[in-house]
Amino acid sequence: MKFERHHRILKELSISGVVKVSNLAKSLKVTKETIRSDLNELAGQGYLTRCHGGAFITLDSLDNVAKNEIAYVLEKYESAQKIKKGLSAMKNNVCVIGSFNVDIISYLPRLPSTGESLLADKFIFSPGGKGCNQALAASYADSDVHFITKVGSDHFSDYAINFINSSKIHKSVIYQTKETQTGTATIMVNGDTGDNVIAIYPGANMTISPDEITIQKEAIVHSDIVLVQLETNYEALQQTIRLAQKNDIPVIINPAPYNDMVNTIIDNIDYITPNETEAGLLANMAVNDIESAKCAAKIIHQKGVKNTIITLGSKGSLAYDGTQFIYSPAFPAVVKNTAGAGDAFNGALASGLAKGKSLASALCYASAFASLAVETPNASDMPANDSVLHRIQGSHYKQTISTH
């Protein structure tokens, strides 16, 4: 009987990605305690991840032995084809259209007050920009990334081109302009807490044109997901979304740095990923805890967004699809710099969704990825995929799924 139950559980997970204890107990006509025991046993074997009230499957994190065992179990019941296809031929292409900035980072004993000068403890010159950071994150999450950006024709542009071409990013298109300089970001970091303030000069990022986006149509329409931010100009962003939606390619908008114009392009958007501040601006309310995030997520959903994912810093993240909420706590981390946390989360989330993960599973992966990223000194430093999987497997991570 247990073998049959395990088969039913794995089959349901292969279809929906998430199962609930109460639903399984009812359909299998056993007690909830029996189902919890089954889920714990399967989790111990690495087939799934437990969450509050149920479990979700993490196909991409399974080793080859586990994958073969799942396929064998389902094959005995003539239902292996779907899961085997998912295990062996998952999609994995992410197209990132966004900024490249040169990050100029100063580490301070504390953040200065207005008019105050402080001596920095350390200074770093680093590649950055939300587009570049998110492309790097998706690449380190083992996705094939096509990154489209624009820089100036200056010393910083040479640095940008050399860095991108030597990075883990699979493919890139780097436009250049003589009209303005390469984008920069001046970052001050509290060396003790990792808190930061950032001043961004967008420069060449704002000169990428709709025509330059159209030239890259093939990269967009052959991707499994498109990821954009608000550090490029509005018309190019519109064209990117138009091309993706016309070809049924899901789009993630990371609405940062926040601009009210985002309200004109989010209708029918697949995913939006604001932080607490950005969610508050989108919903016209204060967002400072999980309950207020739920209220904001509902308001944002009413604007036409299919999936709203609000990142809550050390409190984790909250997702809403119009029906249910998924609360994903943050993984514990020894924080050195939070400047790249959001970019790490977004790139890893895009990677997970491109691979065909359920939203819950992709959020778990993105949370673990971001927790490792904040343990590094630079916003562009990203963890290896194996390290992320190790952190997930070594934790007792539980998400909460609810309808209210």
CORWO-V581611 format. One record per residue. N is the residue number from 0. RES is the residue in one letter. PSI is psi in whole degrees, 0 to 359 (* if undefined). Layout:
N;RES;PSI
N;RES;PSI
This chain:
0;M;320
1;K;321
2;F;316
3;E;321
4;R;317
5;H;321
6;H;314
7;R;320
8;I;312
9;L;323
10;K;315
11;E;320
12;L;322
13;S;335
14;I;309
15;S;341
16;G;336
17;V;141
18;V;153
19;K;143
20;V;313
21;S;318
22;N;319
23;L;318
24;A;320
25;K;314
26;S;328
27;L;354
28;K;47
29;V;174
30;T;160
31;K;326
32;E;321
33;T;316
34;I;318
35;R;320
36;S;318
37;D;314
38;L;319
39;N;321
40;E;315
41;L;325
42;A;320
43;G;333
44;Q;358
45;G;12
46;Y;338
47;L;172
48;T;130
49;R;144
50;C;170
51;H;119
52;G;4
53;G;220
54;A;161
55;F;155
56;I;146
57;T;70
58;L;320
59;D;343
60;S;357
61;L;146
62;D;172
63;N;324
64;V;312
65;A;319
66;K;315
67;N;323
68;E;318
69;I;313
70;A;321
71;Y;315
72;V;313
73;L;330
74;E;325
75;K;340
76;Y;21
77;E;35
78;S;27
79;A;338
80;Q;316
81;K;313
82;I;323
83;K;321
84;K;318
85;G;324
86;L;326
87;S;342
88;A;49
89;M;143
90;K;158
91;N;29
92;N;124
93;V;128
94;C;121
95;V;120
96;I;118
97;G;195
98;S;153
99;F;126
100;N;151
101;V;120
102;D;128
103;I;104
104;I;129
105;S;130
106;Y;127
107;L;158
108;P;335
109;R;165
110;L;136
111;P;154
112;S;169
113;T;129
114;G;1
115;E;140
116;S;136
117;L;147
118;L;132
119;A;146
120;D;333
121;K;151
122;F;136
123;I;139
124;F;118
125;S;151
126;P;148
127;G;208
128;G;140
129;K;319
130;G;311
131;C;313
132;N;318
133;Q;325
134;A;319
135;L;316
136;A;313
137;A;325
138;S;315
139;Y;339
140;A;10
141;D;33
142;S;156
143;D;114
144;V;134
145;H;113
146;F;127
147;I;123
148;T;179
149;K;138
150;V;176
151;G;200
152;S;66
153;D;187
154;H;323
155;F;329
156;S;323
157;D;317
158;Y;316
159;A;311
160;I;316
161;N;318
162;F;309
163;I;316
164;N;336
165;S;2
166;S;183
167;K;353
168;I;128
169;H;308
170;K;150
171;S;150
172;V;118
173;I;100
174;Y;155
175;Q;151
176;T;150
177;K;359
178;E;329
179;T;176
180;Q;165
181;T;143
182;G;149
183;T;157
184;A;123
185;T;118
186;I;131
187;M;127
188;V;131
189;N;114
190;G;339
191;D;319
192;T;340
193;G;354
194;D;152
195;N;160
196;V;145
197;I;133
198;A;123
199;I;130
200;Y;108
201;P;326
202;G;232
203;A;336
204;N;327
205;M;0
206;T;357
207;I;134
208;S;160
209;P;323
210;D;321
211;E;327
212;I;317
213;T;323
214;I;330
215;Q;23
216;K;318
217;E;321
218;A;323
219;I;310
220;V;344
221;H;10
222;S;166
223;D;343
224;I;149
225;V;135
226;L;125
227;V;163
228;Q;189
229;L;26
230;E;12
231;T;170
232;N;157
233;Y;316
234;E;320
235;A;322
236;L;315
237;Q;315
238;Q;321
239;T;311
240;I;320
241;R;313
242;L;318
243;A;312
244;Q;324
245;K;333
246;N;18
247;D;36
248;I;122
249;P;148
250;V;135
251;I;126
252;I;121
253;N;104
254;P;62
255;A;142
256;P;144
257;Y;139
258;N;136
259;D;337
260;M;342
261;V;333
262;N;339
263;T;354
264;I;5
265;I;354
266;D;125
267;N;15
268;I;143
269;D;314
270;Y;139
271;I;141
272;T;65
273;P;155
274;N;187
275;E;315
276;T;313
277;E;322
278;A;320
279;G;320
280;L;321
281;L;322
282;A;355
283;N;49
284;M;164
285;A;134
286;V;113
287;N;2
288;D;181
289;I;319
290;E;316
291;S;329
292;A;322
293;K;316
294;C;315
295;A;319
296;A;321
297;K;318
298;I;317
299;I;321
300;H;323
301;Q;345
302;K;357
303;G;3
304;V;132
305;K;316
306;N;119
307;T;126
308;I;109
309;I;119
310;T;135
311;L;25
312;G;232
313;S;350
314;K;356
315;G;222
316;S;159
317;L;126
318;A;147
319;Y;128
320;D;14
321;G;346
322;T;312
323;Q;156
324;F;143
325;I;112
326;Y;124
327;S;110
328;P;158
329;A;146
330;F;145
331;P;143
332;A;150
333;V;98
334;V;130
335;K;326
336;N;119
337;T;1
338;A;326
339;G;10
340;A;313
341;G;320
342;D;318
343;A;315
344;F;312
345;N;316
346;G;318
347;A;322
348;L;314
349;A;318
350;S;313
351;G;316
352;L;323
353;A;327
354;K;352
355;G;13
356;K;154
357;S;161
358;L;319
359;A;316
360;S;319
361;A;323
362;L;320
363;C;312
364;Y;315
365;A;322
366;S;316
367;A;318
368;F;313
369;A;325
370;S;327
371;L;325
372;A;324
373;V;353
374;E;3
375;T;157
376;P;336
377;N;147
378;A;334
379;S;357
380;D;123
381;M;146
382;P;158
383;A;150
384;N;318
385;D;323
386;S;322
387;V;314
388;L;323
389;H;319
390;R;320
391;I;312
392;Q;336
393;G;7
394;S;170
395;H;58
396;Y;131
397;K;125
398;Q;159
399;T;122
400;I;125
401;S;166
402;T;1
403;H;*
